[in-house]
Structure formats: structure tokens, C-alpha cells
Amino acid sequence: MSVFSHPEFDNHEQLAFFCDEETGLKAIIAVHNTNLGPALGGCRMWEYASDEEALCDVLRLSKGMTYKSALANLKLGGGKSVIIGDPRKHKTEELLAAMGRFLERTGGQYIAAEDSGTSVPDLQVMNRFTENVAGVTERTGIDGLPCNGDPSPATAYGTFIGLKTAVKHKLGRDDLNGLKVAIQGVGNVGYRLAKHLKYAGAELFVTDIHEESVQLAVTELGATAVPQSEILSLDVDVLAPCALGAVLNDVSIPRIKAKVVAGASNNQLAHPRHDQLLMDHGILYAPDYVVNAGGIIDVYYERVGHEHEKVRAHIETIADTLEEIFKRSDASGRPTGQIADELAEERFMK
């Protein structure tokens, strides 16, 4: 398995592989950059098709966290970890404990948080063996209600703010009443985003790999269920990818009818050049790592002192960052993802 010549390797500071035969744990930690502070990023558990796929994911995601924290004006670097395995079949308390011991060996360079396939209770198990976890304490959430550490509400709120900002810029609309939004993935974040949109008057179209999640959105929010194969090409105003990444590619982009893409999933572009392809098709792309920064903002404040009003206000600055990106893009004629990368690099490469 090549590392230094890997196409996703970007001068990562650290890459660690861990295998625990007794529990079956196979995991990778990637630390991309710590210029602004310790690397913080989610711990993902997924049944990867190969070790190579897992390596590609952790390299891409860790780099994305560096850029995300920089654009969110946080004193954090970027890192990520992946556990190879089906979270619904292979996750055990013993495996999570082994992951906690693995995290302890990083010496505080990397701090893990919740991600796809892991939960706050999972991180709490790891927390018994290391302090290098975040998002696990009882606190007041951004809505003023008790929160058990789950960053999903903050991520969804930030995505909602970003989506509104993109809609205003591209469609000239200050309100979302009657806006048609296709949401790909209605899990923890996607469902909460759907609730924000429903309360704002939007019309929802949803899909998910788990049928029970779709039915919940249909029953509770009046959403329309759509087959997975059709969600990207629906005749809607906004496409909100909220599942896994790489959904914006050579095949999907020409089929997209939405004029705005703004969603919570990471690494939505299959390749950086797809940023330009979206622009060529007249689609405004709200860079995913700008839009979905609410969760990392929430977790950051948990570590430095959590005041939910301050967290909410910080999350709302996502709108300011996006507006700067859109203005630079309009002025230069270059795609928004490229502009976002440059703006982030201005901050973390100082």
C-alpha cells in the first residue's frame, strides 16, 4: 500500500495504523496539519471494500478538517480516523476500548469526535482510556436544551445557514417558502436539516440507504420519498447531499437540475475538477467543508468553554464566510471550491 506517493497524500504530518487481533480492530489515524492547533476530526466506522479505500478516505477527510477548521476560524488542525468494519455488525465495547487505547498513543496530537458509524456513547467508551476525545459531555445545546454531546444539531443548523446563504446569492430569495429541496441522506444530520427546512416552508424530497429513516421523514415532516437512483437528478431548486462523499462527478453533474448544491456530507466532489464542472453547468456549489462546520465549532467550544449562545453566533458566521467566497468567485470567474481552498490556506499556512 503506497502512502507518500498516494494521490490523496498532501504532506500529512502523521499516519498511524493499528490492529488489535483480540477485538478485531483495524484502524487508521491521519493527522494532516497542526499549524493552528491540535488536529480534531471525527472517528468514522465503515465497511470499506478494501484497505486502500479506507486509506483514501482518511487522507481526504483529515485534509478536509484542516481546511474546515481554518475557514471556521478555530484554533484547530485537521485529522481523522477510520475503523474498518460494519458498525451494525462488528462494533463491540471491547473494540471501542481498543480504539481508545490507540488514541491515547497519539499523545494528544489527534482528538477524535463522532462521525458516520460512531455515536456519543461509543466515544464515551473510548474516553475511559484517553482524554483525546471530544463531544462527549453533557451540556446545553445550541437550541438551549440539554445535549449529550451530539454535534449533529450544530452541524445541521450550520448547513441550514449555508443553504439559505447560497439560495439568496443564486436565486435571490430571502425566504425558503415553497423552495424544493432534495436531501440525499436523512440520518442524524440530514433529518435535522430537513426539520429546519420544513419549518421554513420548504418542500422536501428525501432518500436514504435505510428505509426506516426515509419513512420517518415522510411521516413526521411530510417529505416525499424518492429512489436513491433519482435523488440527484430531481427537478428541484436545491440539492443537499447529506450521505457519503464523491456524489458530484462526471456522471451525476450533467444530470443535476438544481441550481444550488449545499449539503452536510464531506468530500462531495469526486475530484477537484468537478468544482469547475458544476460552475460550467450554472450550479452554485456551497463548499461542503464550509457549510458543515457547525459540528466542529460546537465540539471546539466544549473544550474551551461552552456557552450555547456564543456557539450559535459562531455557527452563523458560516454565512459571512460563504458570502466572501461567492463574491471572490463572481469577481474572478473561478469556482467556489477553489476560492474556499485558497482562503483556508491563507489562514492555516501563516
Secondary structure, 3 states (H helix, E strand, C coil): CCCCCCCCCCCCCEEEEEEECCCCEEEEEEEEECCCCCEEEEEEEECCCCHHHHHHHHHHHHHHHHHHHHHCCCCCEEEEEEEECCCCCCCCHHHHHHHHHHHHCCCCCEEEEECCCCCHHHHHHHHCCCCCECCCCCEECCCCCEECCCCHHHHHHHHHHHHHHHHHHHHCCCCCCCCEEEEECCCHHHHHHHHHHHHCCCEEEEECCCHHHHHHHHHHHCCEECCCCCHHHCCCCEEEECCCCCCECCCCHHHCCCCEECCCCCCCECCCCHHHHHHHCCCEECCHHHHCCHHHHHHHHHHHCCCHHHHHHHHHCHHHHHHHHHHHHHHHCCCHHHHHHHHHHHHHCC
